[in-house]
Amino acid sequence: MNRKTICLPACIWLASNLLTGSAVASQLVYTPVNPSFGGNPLNGNWLLNNAQAQDDHDDPDAVSRTTTSALDRFTNQLQSRLLSQLLTDVQNGKTGSLITDEFIVNILEDSGALTIQITDRSTGEISEVVVDGLAP
């Protein structure tokens, strides 16, 4: 027998067995990732953080966060301290006022009623706080 005649049926048998193997398939199911479209709610925070990390646009309406200088911080602390001292002096029966670049504060004590008058220097608007029932 010829070698080609033996090899040919063996190759045909091998090829038919490999090609007729059982195929396993299942139905494709789409599962959304975004929780807005029915996905897992735990993905929301991760998706938001990724979107914010990629966002390189500046909001034109955002308040700028410029750092304040040491002089501005000192001025703010000094104004706060002077206003605190002014309010402390009211307990001792003393009245007074504080004038800054932005506002004018007048503190008056009249027989147990404390009146704090705050004037905005740029607009001229006046706010008044009255506290009654203070011990003379």
C-alpha positions in Angstrom: 0.0 0.0 0.0 1.0 3.4 -0.8 1.8 5.8 2.0 -0.4 8.5 0.5 -3.4 6.3 0.5 -3.1 5.5 4.3 -2.3 9.1 5.3 -5.3 10.6 3.4 -8.1 8.8 5.2 -6.4 9.5 8.6 -6.2 13.2 7.8 -9.8 13.3 6.7 -10.9 11.5 9.9 -8.9 13.9 12.1 -10.2 17.0 10.3 -13.8 15.8 10.6 -13.5 15.1 14.3 -12.0 18.6 14.9 -14.5 20.4 12.9 -17.6 18.7 14.2 -16.8 19.4 17.9 -19.7 20.8 19.9 -19.9 24.6 20.1 -21.1 26.3 23.3 -22.7 29.7 23.0 -24.9 31.9 25.2 -27.0 34.9 24.7 -25.2 38.3 24.9 -26.6 40.5 27.8 -25.8 44.2 28.0 -25.3 45.5 31.5 -25.0 49.3 31.8 -22.2 50.8 33.9 -23.7 54.2 34.5 -26.2 54.2 37.4 -28.3 56.9 35.6 -29.0 54.2 32.9 -29.7 51.3 35.3 -26.1 50.4 36.2 -24.8 49.6 39.6 -25.2 52.6 42.0 -21.8 51.9 43.5 -20.2 53.0 40.2 -21.5 56.5 40.5 -18.8 57.9 42.7 -16.1 56.3 40.6 -17.5 57.7 37.3 -17.9 61.2 38.8 -14.3 61.2 40.1 -13.0 60.1 36.7 -15.0 62.8 34.9 -13.8 65.5 37.3 -10.2 64.4 36.9 -10.4 64.7 33.2 -12.2 68.1 33.3 -9.7 70.8 32.2 -12.2 73.6 31.7 -12.3 76.6 34.0 -15.7 77.9 35.2 -15.8 81.6 34.3 -18.4 82.2 37.1 -16.4 80.4 39.8 -15.1 82.6 42.7 -11.3 82.9 42.4 -9.5 81.6 45.5 -6.5 83.9 45.6 -4.3 83.7 48.6 -4.3 86.6 51.0 -1.1 88.4 51.8 0.3 88.5 55.3 -0.7 92.2 55.6 -4.3 91.4 54.7 -4.4 88.5 57.3 -2.9 90.8 60.0 -5.4 93.5 59.2 -8.3 91.1 59.4 -7.0 89.7 62.7 -6.5 93.2 64.1 -10.0 94.3 63.1 -11.5 91.2 64.7 -9.5 91.8 67.9 -10.6 95.4 68.1 -14.2 94.6 67.5 -14.0 91.9 70.2 -12.5 94.4 72.7 -15.2 96.9 71.8 -17.9 94.4 72.6 -16.1 93.4 75.8 -16.0 97.1 76.9 -19.8 97.2 76.5 -20.1 94.8 79.5 -18.2 97.5 81.6 -20.7 100.2 80.5 -18.4 101.7 77.8 -19.6 102.4 74.3 -17.5 103.1 71.2 -17.1 102.8 67.5 -14.8 101.1 65.0 -14.1 102.5 61.5 -12.5 100.4 58.8 -12.2 100.6 55.1 -15.3 98.5 54.6 -17.6 99.4 57.4 -18.3 101.6 60.5 -19.5 100.0 63.7 -21.2 102.1 66.4 -22.0 100.4 69.7 -24.4 102.1 72.1 -25.8 101.0 75.4 -29.0 102.6 76.6 -30.4 101.4 80.0 -30.1 97.7 79.3 -30.5 97.8 75.6 -27.5 97.2 73.4 -27.6 98.8 69.9 -25.0 97.8 67.3 -25.2 99.9 64.1 -23.2 98.7 61.1 -22.7 101.0 58.1 -21.4 99.7 54.8 -19.1 102.4 53.6 -19.3 101.4 49.9 -23.1 101.4 49.6 -24.2 103.4 52.6 -26.5 100.6 53.8 -27.1 100.5 57.5 -27.8 97.4 59.6 -28.9 97.7 63.2 -28.9 95.0 65.8 -30.8 95.7 69.1 -30.4 93.4 72.1 -32.8 94.1 75.0 -32.7 92.7 78.5 -29.1 93.3 79.4 -28.3 93.8 83.0 -27.4 97.5 83.7 
